[in-house]
Amino acid sequence: MRPVLQYAGDVLVAALAQGVAGADALARECVQELRRRGAPGDAELADEVAGVSRLAGLPVDLGAVAAAMDDGFHVLDVERGDVIPVDEGGEGLPIPPGVLPEGEDARRGVARRWLAEQGFRRVRRGL
C-alpha cells in the first residue's frame, strides 16, 4: 500500500463507510503509514481515515485540483466541487499556482493539504 497511500486512504474511507469486511485492519495500517511518511496531505488523510476529520465534505477531484495548481488561473466551486478556469467565468475559491512534486500520489497530497487548509475534505462524487 506504501507506493499509493493517498489512493489507498481514499478507498479505505469509502470501504469503512460501506462496512466492508477487513477494512478496519487495513485502515489502521494505512493511518500508521501515512503518519510515518508525513508527506503533504498525509496528516489530513490519516485523520479522515481515522474518522476524526471535522472538515466539510466536498466532492472534488484531487487530480483536477493538482492540475489547476500546476496550470494556475483556476477556481474551485465550493458548492459542486468543480475546478473551473477563471477565463471561463469561473467564480469560487482561487486555487493558488504552485510547483508540485513528481508523482501522482504526492501531487494529490499537496492538493489534499491545500483543500484542508480551506476547511474542506474530499468526499466521493455522486451522480
C-alpha positions in Angstrom: 0.0 0.0 0.0 3.0 2.3 0.6 3.5 3.4 -3.0 -0.1 4.6 -3.3 -1.0 5.7 0.2 -3.2 8.6 -0.9 -5.3 6.4 -3.2 -5.4 3.6 -0.6 -6.6 6.1 2.0 -9.4 7.3 -0.3 -10.5 3.7 -1.0 -10.4 2.8 2.7 -12.6 5.8 3.7 -15.2 4.5 1.2 -14.8 0.9 2.4 -15.2 1.9 6.0 -18.3 3.9 5.2 -19.8 0.9 3.5 -18.8 -1.5 6.2 -16.5 -3.7 4.0 -15.2 -6.6 6.0 -11.5 -6.3 6.8 -11.3 -2.6 6.1 -10.7 -1.7 9.8 -7.3 -3.5 9.9 -6.2 -2.1 6.6 -7.3 1.4 7.7 -5.2 1.2 10.9 -2.2 0.1 8.8 -2.8 3.0 6.4 -3.1 5.5 9.2 0.2 4.4 10.6 1.9 4.5 7.3 0.5 8.0 6.5 1.6 9.3 9.9 5.1 7.7 9.5 5.6 9.1 5.9 4.4 12.6 6.7 4.2 13.8 3.1 1.9 16.7 2.1 -1.7 15.8 2.8 -0.8 12.6 4.7 -1.8 14.0 8.2 -5.1 15.2 6.8 -5.9 11.9 5.1 -4.8 10.0 8.2 -7.3 12.0 10.3 -10.0 11.3 7.7 -9.3 7.6 7.6 -9.2 7.5 11.4 -12.6 9.2 11.4 -11.6 12.4 13.3 -11.9 14.9 10.5 -14.1 17.9 11.2 -13.7 19.3 7.8 -16.7 19.9 5.5 -17.0 17.3 2.7 -16.7 18.4 -0.9 -17.0 16.1 -3.9 -13.8 17.3 -5.6 -11.3 15.6 -7.9 -7.8 15.9 -6.2 -6.1 15.3 -9.5 -8.0 18.2 -11.1 -7.0 20.5 -8.1 -3.4 19.4 -8.5 -3.5 20.1 -12.3 -5.1 23.5 -11.6 -2.2 24.3 -9.2 0.2 23.4 -11.9 -1.5 25.5 -14.6 -2.7 28.4 -12.4 -5.7 30.7 -13.0 -8.4 28.3 -11.8 -11.1 28.4 -9.1 -12.8 25.8 -7.0 -16.6 25.8 -6.9 -17.2 25.1 -3.2 -20.8 24.0 -3.7 -20.2 21.5 -6.5 -16.5 20.7 -6.3 -15.8 21.6 -9.9 -12.5 23.1 -10.9 -13.1 25.9 -13.4 -10.7 28.1 -15.4 -11.0 31.8 -14.5 -11.2 32.8 -18.2 -14.4 30.7 -18.5 -16.2 32.9 -16.0 -15.3 30.7 -13.0 -16.2 32.1 -9.7 -15.2 30.5 -6.4 -12.2 29.8 -4.2 -9.0 30.7 -6.1 -6.6 27.8 -6.5 -3.1 29.0 -6.0 -0.5 28.2 -8.6 2.5 26.2 -7.4 5.3 23.9 -8.2 4.2 20.4 -7.4 6.3 17.4 -6.7 6.7 14.5 -9.0 4.3 11.5 -8.8 0.6 11.4 -8.7 0.4 10.4 -5.1 2.5 13.4 -3.9 0.5 15.7 -6.2 -2.8 14.6 -4.7 -1.3 15.1 -1.2 -0.5 18.7 -2.0 -4.0 19.2 -3.3 -5.5 17.5 -0.2 -3.4 19.6 2.2 -4.5 22.9 0.4 -8.1 21.7 0.5 -7.9 21.0 4.2 -6.4 24.5 4.8 -9.5 25.9 3.2 -11.7 23.8 5.6 -12.7 21.0 3.2 -12.0 17.3 2.8 -12.5 15.3 -0.4 -15.6 13.1 -0.5 -16.8 10.7 -3.2 -18.6 12.4 -6.0 -22.1 11.1 -6.6 -24.3 11.2 -9.7 
